[in-house]
């Protein structure tokens, strides 16, 4: 079964400094039909205006992945990390027993465009952890680039759940398939551009949920950037 979730169906919120789209229930957006999908709890698409950001705030028992599409995000946390996360970089923070952090856009003129993903961990009360890595366009162009996995295969970042997260960039005549192992569920999210997936035309912000399917078939990408979550 393949279920499509259109960008226009997501929750939306706007403050003076932040514009957000929520794929799942979050904050004031509550949708009983879209609370989570398997262990995937949150996909927030955020646009953070210059000289603004999220102040220090706490998290517990969540795997948090930040994928920067545009601009540079400044990170600070209670684990003494102070980092800059640029476009193409991925951050994974395991909140575990508890962390506090802030994410800010210190640019005077450029926005930061990012996806923040939350995943339920397989085990609660782990020791908090922080990882960050840059993935180049060539790593993703026309292929599946593994960003995170429970076993850190092929240089991916560690995530404490049976989830494998991939990214790809497709344009023009590029085609790409993904075989789905028995019993696995897939969430395919279009971060940018447009793509044809299993005969469905998808635009930025659209998603497909796959269960009891055998493969994903991608074609006709127009500057498409996608994230794929392969989950138990």
URVEN-V639048 format. One record per run of one state. SS is the DSSP state (H for helix, E for strand, - for the rest). FROM is the first residue (numbers start at 1). LEN is the number of residues. If there is no record, write none. Layout:
BEGIN
ss:SS from:FROM len:LEN
ss:SS from:FROM len:LEN
END
This chain:
BEGIN
ss:- from:1 len:1
ss:E from:2 len:4
ss:- from:6 len:1
ss:H from:7 len:3
ss:- from:10 len:1
ss:E from:11 len:4
ss:- from:15 len:3
ss:E from:18 len:5
ss:- from:23 len:3
ss:E from:26 len:1
ss:- from:27 len:2
ss:E from:29 len:1
ss:- from:30 len:7
ss:E from:37 len:1
ss:- from:38 len:2
ss:E from:40 len:9
ss:- from:49 len:3
ss:E from:52 len:8
ss:- from:60 len:3
ss:E from:63 len:8
ss:- from:71 len:1
ss:E from:72 len:6
ss:- from:78 len:4
ss:E from:82 len:5
ss:- from:87 len:2
ss:E from:89 len:6
ss:- from:95 len:4
ss:E from:99 len:7
ss:- from:106 len:6
ss:E from:112 len:8
ss:- from:120 len:9
ss:E from:129 len:6
ss:- from:135 len:2
ss:H from:137 len:4
ss:E from:141 len:1
ss:- from:142 len:3
ss:E from:145 len:5
ss:- from:150 len:3
ss:H from:153 len:3
ss:- from:156 len:1
ss:E from:157 len:2
ss:- from:159 len:4
ss:E from:163 len:8
ss:- from:171 len:5
ss:E from:176 len:4
ss:- from:180 len:5
ss:E from:185 len:13
ss:- from:198 len:2
ss:E from:200 len:4
ss:- from:204 len:3
ss:E from:207 len:5
ss:- from:212 len:3
ss:E from:215 len:17
ss:- from:232 len:1
END
